Amino acid sequence: VGEVMAIGRKFEEAFQKALRMVDENFPGFDPYIERVSVNDAELMEPTDKRMFVIAAALRSGYTVEKLYDLTKIDRWFLQKMKHIIDYYLMMETIDRNHLTSDTLQEAKQFGFSDKQIATAVKSTELAIRKKRQEFNIRPCVKQIDTVAAEWPATTNYLYLTYNALQHDLNFSEPHIMVIGSGVYRIGSSVEFDWCAVGCLRELRRLGKKTIMVNYNPETVSTDYDMSDRLYFEEISFEVVMDIYNLENPEGII
């Protein structure tokens, strides 16, 4: 149950974001969550866990061609998944004290979270965050172009990416940041989103500019006219703090 929308400038980036959004217990496209059975049945049968069996298979040395024969997933997607696993395995060989700016930048461009990188190099999320800030590796805020570059887009649909060099907007006005409730679950759905909507409406009535952080496309809080700025982003410590540091809001709810 539940639907998410992840946006990035590379498939790898958007794919890893989406996996974390769907379940916060998944660190991303992780090769250690599932294991490959001897008879490859899990690869042939589409299930909610097959993605992670593919990750484990790539770690075990399965080729893109063999995975295509078993899963019938287009080779383009399998190749992108292989990029992620190859990079993860490469990071596992790096000592945490020898993590370079280039390696960290590329990992972020492939959609790896600070927590994932920390696990690979045997460090901690906060240590990786600190190192990233020392190297000045920070995400850029981009607007979603709703008109396919036909004319300059001025939407309030925003996302973070490391595959860019500059922000699409400036951060001069004070806002209040509201954090949404993310993915729907059985017993936890639209009623929690309604709390966020009520909050946004009340803030607007009080004359405050609002920022919404949520990633569920079937909610009311992610409608374009509900807030002044809408970040279609993960609700995690890393991402919320990145947005907070950029926007420097008056308050956060």
VOKOL-251918 format. One record per residue (C-alpha): residue in three letters; x, y, z; residue number from 0. Coordinates in nm, 2 decimals, decimal comma. Example, Ala and Ser with C-alpha at 12.3 -4.5 7.8 and 13.67 -1.06 7.14 Angstrom:
BEGIN
<pt 'ALA'; <1,23; -0,45; 0,78>; 0>
<pt 'SER'; <1,37; -0,11; 0,71>; 1>
END
This chain:
BEGIN
<pt 'VAL'; <0,00; 0,00; 0,00>; 0>
<pt 'GLY'; <0,13; 0,35; -0,08>; 1>
<pt 'GLU'; <0,26; 0,54; -0,37>; 2>
<pt 'VAL'; <0,57; 0,77; -0,39>; 3>
<pt 'MET'; <0,72; 1,01; -0,64>; 4>
<pt 'ALA'; <1,09; 1,06; -0,66>; 5>
<pt 'ILE'; <1,26; 1,31; -0,88>; 6>
<pt 'GLY'; <1,63; 1,33; -0,99>; 7>
<pt 'ARG'; <1,85; 1,41; -1,28>; 8>
<pt 'LYS'; <1,98; 1,05; -1,32>; 9>
<pt 'PHE'; <1,78; 0,73; -1,30>; 10>
<pt 'GLU'; <2,01; 0,60; -1,03>; 11>
<pt 'GLU'; <1,94; 0,91; -0,82>; 12>
<pt 'ALA'; <1,56; 0,90; -0,85>; 13>
<pt 'PHE'; <1,55; 0,52; -0,81>; 14>
<pt 'GLN'; <1,74; 0,52; -0,48>; 15>
<pt 'LYS'; <1,53; 0,81; -0,35>; 16>
<pt 'ALA'; <1,21; 0,62; -0,43>; 17>
<pt 'LEU'; <1,32; 0,30; -0,26>; 18>
<pt 'ARG'; <1,39; 0,50; 0,06>; 19>
<pt 'MET'; <1,06; 0,68; 0,03>; 20>
<pt 'VAL'; <0,86; 0,37; 0,00>; 21>
<pt 'ASP'; <1,00; 0,23; 0,33>; 22>
<pt 'GLU'; <1,24; 0,42; 0,55>; 23>
<pt 'ASN'; <1,39; 0,09; 0,66>; 24>
<pt 'PHE'; <1,54; 0,05; 0,32>; 25>
<pt 'PRO'; <1,87; 0,24; 0,29>; 26>
<pt 'GLY'; <1,85; 0,25; -0,09>; 27>
<pt 'PHE'; <1,93; -0,01; -0,36>; 28>
<pt 'ASP'; <2,10; -0,23; -0,10>; 29>
<pt 'PRO'; <2,27; -0,57; -0,20>; 30>
<pt 'TYR'; <2,24; -0,70; 0,16>; 31>
<pt 'ILE'; <1,87; -0,69; 0,22>; 32>
<pt 'GLU'; <1,77; -1,01; 0,03>; 33>
<pt 'ARG'; <1,97; -1,31; -0,09>; 34>
<pt 'VAL'; <1,96; -1,50; -0,42>; 35>
<pt 'SER'; <1,82; -1,85; -0,39>; 36>
<pt 'VAL'; <1,98; -2,14; -0,58>; 37>
<pt 'ASN'; <1,69; -2,19; -0,83>; 38>
<pt 'ASP'; <1,66; -1,81; -0,92>; 39>
<pt 'ALA'; <1,28; -1,84; -0,85>; 40>
<pt 'GLU'; <1,27; -1,50; -0,68>; 41>
<pt 'LEU'; <1,42; -1,34; -0,99>; 42>
<pt 'MET'; <1,16; -1,48; -1,22>; 43>
<pt 'GLU'; <0,86; -1,40; -1,00>; 44>
<pt 'PRO'; <0,78; -1,03; -0,97>; 45>
<pt 'THR'; <0,73; -0,95; -0,60>; 46>
<pt 'ASP'; <0,78; -0,64; -0,38>; 47>
<pt 'LYS'; <1,12; -0,79; -0,28>; 48>
<pt 'ARG'; <1,25; -0,87; -0,62>; 49>
<pt 'MET'; <1,43; -0,54; -0,65>; 50>
<pt 'PHE'; <1,66; -0,63; -0,36>; 51>
<pt 'VAL'; <1,71; -0,99; -0,49>; 52>
<pt 'ILE'; <1,84; -0,82; -0,82>; 53>
<pt 'ALA'; <2,08; -0,61; -0,60>; 54>
<pt 'ALA'; <2,21; -0,93; -0,43>; 55>
<pt 'ALA'; <2,24; -1,10; -0,77>; 56>
<pt 'LEU'; <2,45; -0,82; -0,91>; 57>
<pt 'ARG'; <2,67; -0,83; -0,60>; 58>
<pt 'SER'; <2,71; -1,21; -0,66>; 59>
<pt 'GLY'; <2,83; -1,15; -1,01>; 60>
<pt 'TYR'; <2,52; -1,21; -1,22>; 61>
<pt 'THR'; <2,56; -1,04; -1,56>; 62>
<pt 'VAL'; <2,31; -0,80; -1,70>; 63>
<pt 'GLU'; <2,24; -1,05; -1,98>; 64>
<pt 'LYS'; <2,16; -1,33; -1,73>; 65>
<pt 'LEU'; <1,94; -1,10; -1,53>; 66>
<pt 'TYR'; <1,75; -1,00; -1,84>; 67>
<pt 'ASP'; <1,68; -1,36; -1,93>; 68>
<pt 'LEU'; <1,55; -1,43; -1,58>; 69>
<pt 'THR'; <1,35; -1,11; -1,51>; 70>
<pt 'LYS'; <1,27; -0,97; -1,86>; 71>
<pt 'ILE'; <1,34; -0,62; -1,72>; 72>
<pt 'ASP'; <1,48; -0,40; -1,99>; 73>
<pt 'ARG'; <1,86; -0,40; -2,01>; 74>
<pt 'TRP'; <1,88; -0,02; -1,97>; 75>
<pt 'PHE'; <1,73; -0,04; -1,62>; 76>
<pt 'LEU'; <1,95; -0,34; -1,53>; 77>
<pt 'GLN'; <2,26; -0,15; -1,64>; 78>
<pt 'LYS'; <2,17; 0,14; -1,42>; 79>
<pt 'MET'; <2,11; -0,09; -1,13>; 80>
<pt 'LYS'; <2,46; -0,24; -1,20>; 81>
<pt 'HIS'; <2,61; 0,11; -1,18>; 82>
<pt 'ILE'; <2,47; 0,15; -0,83>; 83>
<pt 'ILE'; <2,60; -0,19; -0,70>; 84>
<pt 'ASP'; <2,94; -0,15; -0,87>; 85>
<pt 'TYR'; <2,98; 0,19; -0,70>; 86>
<pt 'TYR'; <2,87; 0,05; -0,37>; 87>
<pt 'LEU'; <3,12; -0,24; -0,39>; 88>
<pt 'MET'; <3,39; 0,01; -0,48>; 89>
<pt 'MET'; <3,31; 0,23; -0,17>; 90>
<pt 'GLU'; <3,34; -0,08; 0,05>; 91>
<pt 'THR'; <3,71; -0,10; -0,04>; 92>
<pt 'ILE'; <3,77; 0,26; 0,07>; 93>
<pt 'ASP'; <3,90; 0,34; 0,42>; 94>
<pt 'ARG'; <3,68; 0,61; 0,58>; 95>
<pt 'ASN'; <3,98; 0,84; 0,62>; 96>
<pt 'HIS'; <4,06; 0,82; 0,25>; 97>
<pt 'LEU'; <3,72; 0,92; 0,12>; 98>
<pt 'THR'; <3,79; 1,19; -0,14>; 99>
<pt 'SER'; <3,57; 1,48; -0,25>; 100>
<pt 'ASP'; <3,53; 1,32; -0,60>; 101>
<pt 'THR'; <3,42; 0,98; -0,46>; 102>
<pt 'LEU'; <3,17; 1,15; -0,23>; 103>
<pt 'GLN'; <3,04; 1,38; -0,50>; 104>
<pt 'GLU'; <2,98; 1,09; -0,74>; 105>
<pt 'ALA'; <2,82; 0,88; -0,47>; 106>
<pt 'LYS'; <2,57; 1,16; -0,41>; 107>
<pt 'GLN'; <2,51; 1,19; -0,79>; 108>
<pt 'PHE'; <2,42; 0,82; -0,79>; 109>
<pt 'GLY'; <2,16; 0,89; -0,52>; 110>
<pt 'PHE'; <2,34; 0,74; -0,22>; 111>
<pt 'SER'; <2,23; 0,88; 0,12>; 112>
<pt 'ASP'; <2,49; 0,98; 0,38>; 113>
<pt 'LYS'; <2,38; 0,68; 0,58>; 114>
<pt 'GLN'; <2,44; 0,44; 0,29>; 115>
<pt 'ILE'; <2,79; 0,59; 0,23>; 116>
<pt 'ALA'; <2,86; 0,56; 0,60>; 117>
<pt 'THR'; <2,76; 0,19; 0,60>; 118>
<pt 'ALA'; <2,99; 0,12; 0,30>; 119>
<pt 'VAL'; <3,30; 0,29; 0,44>; 120>
<pt 'LYS'; <3,23; 0,19; 0,81>; 121>
<pt 'SER'; <3,16; 0,54; 0,94>; 122>
<pt 'THR'; <2,86; 0,72; 1,08>; 123>
<pt 'GLU'; <2,59; 0,93; 0,90>; 124>
<pt 'LEU'; <2,69; 1,25; 1,10>; 125>
<pt 'ALA'; <3,06; 1,20; 1,01>; 126>
<pt 'ILE'; <2,98; 1,17; 0,64>; 127>
<pt 'ARG'; <2,76; 1,48; 0,66>; 128>
<pt 'LYS'; <3,04; 1,67; 0,83>; 129>
<pt 'LYS'; <3,29; 1,56; 0,56>; 130>
<pt 'ARG'; <3,04; 1,65; 0,29>; 131>
<pt 'GLN'; <3,00; 2,00; 0,43>; 132>
<pt 'GLU'; <3,38; 2,03; 0,46>; 133>
<pt 'PHE'; <3,41; 1,95; 0,09>; 134>
<pt 'ASN'; <3,12; 2,19; 0,02>; 135>
<pt 'ILE'; <2,92; 1,91; -0,15>; 136>
<pt 'ARG'; <2,56; 2,04; -0,11>; 137>
<pt 'PRO'; <2,25; 1,97; -0,31>; 138>
<pt 'CYS'; <2,10; 2,22; -0,56>; 139>
<pt 'VAL'; <1,73; 2,31; -0,56>; 140>
<pt 'LYS'; <1,57; 2,27; -0,90>; 141>
<pt 'GLN'; <1,22; 2,35; -1,02>; 142>
<pt 'ILE'; <1,02; 2,09; -1,21>; 143>
<pt 'ASP'; <0,98; 2,22; -1,57>; 144>
<pt 'THR'; <0,61; 2,15; -1,64>; 145>
<pt 'VAL'; <0,62; 2,28; -1,99>; 146>
<pt 'ALA'; <0,93; 2,08; -2,13>; 147>
<pt 'ALA'; <1,13; 2,40; -2,18>; 148>
<pt 'GLU'; <0,87; 2,55; -2,42>; 149>
<pt 'TRP'; <0,90; 2,87; -2,21>; 150>
<pt 'PRO'; <1,07; 2,94; -1,87>; 151>
<pt 'ALA'; <0,89; 2,75; -1,60>; 152>
<pt 'THR'; <0,80; 2,93; -1,28>; 153>
<pt 'THR'; <0,64; 2,65; -1,07>; 154>
<pt 'ASN'; <0,68; 2,60; -0,70>; 155>
<pt 'TYR'; <0,74; 2,22; -0,75>; 156>
<pt 'LEU'; <1,10; 2,17; -0,62>; 157>
<pt 'TYR'; <1,35; 1,89; -0,57>; 158>
<pt 'LEU'; <1,71; 1,85; -0,46>; 159>
<pt 'THR'; <1,98; 1,71; -0,68>; 160>
<pt 'TYR'; <2,36; 1,67; -0,68>; 161>
<pt 'ASN'; <2,36; 1,66; -1,06>; 162>
<pt 'ALA'; <2,35; 2,04; -1,10>; 163>
<pt 'LEU'; <2,57; 2,35; -1,04>; 164>
<pt 'GLN'; <2,33; 2,62; -0,92>; 165>
<pt 'HIS'; <1,99; 2,68; -0,76>; 166>
<pt 'ASP'; <1,68; 2,77; -0,97>; 167>
<pt 'LEU'; <1,56; 3,01; -0,70>; 168>
<pt 'ASN'; <1,69; 3,23; -0,42>; 169>
<pt 'PHE'; <1,62; 3,21; -0,05>; 170>
<pt 'SER'; <1,56; 3,56; 0,06>; 171>
<pt 'GLU'; <1,21; 3,55; 0,20>; 172>
<pt 'PRO'; <1,12; 3,40; 0,54>; 173>
<pt 'HIS'; <0,90; 3,09; 0,52>; 174>
<pt 'ILE'; <0,76; 2,84; 0,77>; 175>
<pt 'MET'; <0,84; 2,48; 0,69>; 176>
<pt 'VAL'; <0,57; 2,20; 0,73>; 177>
<pt 'ILE'; <0,68; 1,84; 0,71>; 178>
<pt 'GLY'; <0,42; 1,60; 0,56>; 179>
<pt 'SER'; <0,34; 1,24; 0,66>; 180>
<pt 'GLY'; <0,49; 1,07; 0,35>; 181>
<pt 'VAL'; <0,37; 0,74; 0,21>; 182>
<pt 'TYR'; <0,02; 0,60; 0,29>; 183>
<pt 'ARG'; <-0,01; 0,28; 0,49>; 184>
<pt 'ILE'; <-0,32; 0,08; 0,59>; 185>
<pt 'GLY'; <-0,46; 0,28; 0,89>; 186>
<pt 'SER'; <-0,24; 0,58; 0,82>; 187>
<pt 'SER'; <-0,35; 0,77; 0,51>; 188>
<pt 'VAL'; <-0,54; 1,09; 0,41>; 189>
<pt 'GLU'; <-0,65; 1,19; 0,76>; 190>
<pt 'PHE'; <-0,29; 1,26; 0,86>; 191>
<pt 'ASP'; <-0,23; 1,46; 0,54>; 192>
<pt 'TRP'; <-0,54; 1,66; 0,63>; 193>
<pt 'CYS'; <-0,36; 1,78; 0,94>; 194>
<pt 'ALA'; <-0,08; 1,92; 0,72>; 195>
<pt 'VAL'; <-0,34; 2,08; 0,48>; 196>
<pt 'GLY'; <-0,51; 2,25; 0,78>; 197>
<pt 'CYS'; <-0,18; 2,37; 0,90>; 198>
<pt 'LEU'; <-0,08; 2,52; 0,56>; 199>
<pt 'ARG'; <-0,42; 2,69; 0,53>; 200>
<pt 'GLU'; <-0,40; 2,85; 0,87>; 201>
<pt 'LEU'; <-0,05; 2,97; 0,81>; 202>
<pt 'ARG'; <-0,16; 3,13; 0,48>; 203>
<pt 'ARG'; <-0,45; 3,29; 0,66>; 204>
<pt 'LEU'; <-0,20; 3,44; 0,91>; 205>
<pt 'GLY'; <-0,01; 3,59; 0,61>; 206>
<pt 'LYS'; <0,29; 3,35; 0,64>; 207>
<pt 'LYS'; <0,47; 3,20; 0,34>; 208>
<pt 'THR'; <0,49; 2,82; 0,36>; 209>
<pt 'ILE'; <0,72; 2,53; 0,26>; 210>
<pt 'MET'; <0,58; 2,18; 0,23>; 211>
<pt 'VAL'; <0,81; 1,88; 0,23>; 212>
<pt 'ASN'; <0,63; 1,56; 0,12>; 213>
<pt 'TYR'; <0,67; 1,30; -0,16>; 214>
<pt 'ASN'; <0,33; 1,14; -0,19>; 215>
<pt 'PRO'; <0,16; 1,24; -0,52>; 216>
<pt 'GLU'; <-0,19; 1,13; -0,42>; 217>
<pt 'THR'; <-0,21; 1,37; -0,13>; 218>
<pt 'VAL'; <-0,38; 1,71; -0,11>; 219>
<pt 'SER'; <-0,07; 1,87; 0,06>; 220>
<pt 'THR'; <0,13; 1,81; -0,26>; 221>
<pt 'ASP'; <-0,12; 2,01; -0,48>; 222>
<pt 'TYR'; <0,07; 2,30; -0,63>; 223>
<pt 'ASP'; <-0,16; 2,57; -0,49>; 224>
<pt 'MET'; <-0,14; 2,45; -0,13>; 225>
<pt 'SER'; <0,19; 2,60; -0,04>; 226>
<pt 'ASP'; <0,44; 2,87; -0,16>; 227>
<pt 'ARG'; <0,72; 2,61; -0,21>; 228>
<pt 'LEU'; <0,67; 2,24; -0,24>; 229>
<pt 'TYR'; <0,97; 2,01; -0,20>; 230>
<pt 'PHE'; <0,90; 1,67; -0,35>; 231>
<pt 'GLU'; <1,16; 1,51; -0,13>; 232>
<pt 'GLU'; <1,24; 1,24; 0,12>; 233>
<pt 'ILE'; <1,14; 1,30; 0,48>; 234>
<pt 'SER'; <1,47; 1,20; 0,64>; 235>
<pt 'PHE'; <1,71; 1,37; 0,88>; 236>
<pt 'GLU'; <1,96; 1,43; 0,59>; 237>
<pt 'VAL'; <1,72; 1,59; 0,35>; 238>
<pt 'VAL'; <1,51; 1,79; 0,59>; 239>
<pt 'MET'; <1,83; 1,94; 0,74>; 240>
<pt 'ASP'; <1,96; 2,02; 0,39>; 241>
<pt 'ILE'; <1,64; 2,20; 0,30>; 242>
<pt 'TYR'; <1,64; 2,37; 0,65>; 243>
<pt 'ASN'; <2,00; 2,49; 0,60>; 244>
<pt 'LEU'; <1,91; 2,63; 0,25>; 245>
<pt 'GLU'; <1,58; 2,79; 0,34>; 246>
<pt 'ASN'; <1,66; 2,90; 0,69>; 247>
<pt 'PRO'; <1,29; 2,91; 0,78>; 248>
<pt 'GLU'; <1,13; 3,11; 1,06>; 249>
<pt 'GLY'; <0,99; 2,79; 1,21>; 250>
<pt 'ILE'; <0,93; 2,42; 1,14>; 251>
<pt 'ILE'; <0,62; 2,21; 1,21>; 252>
END
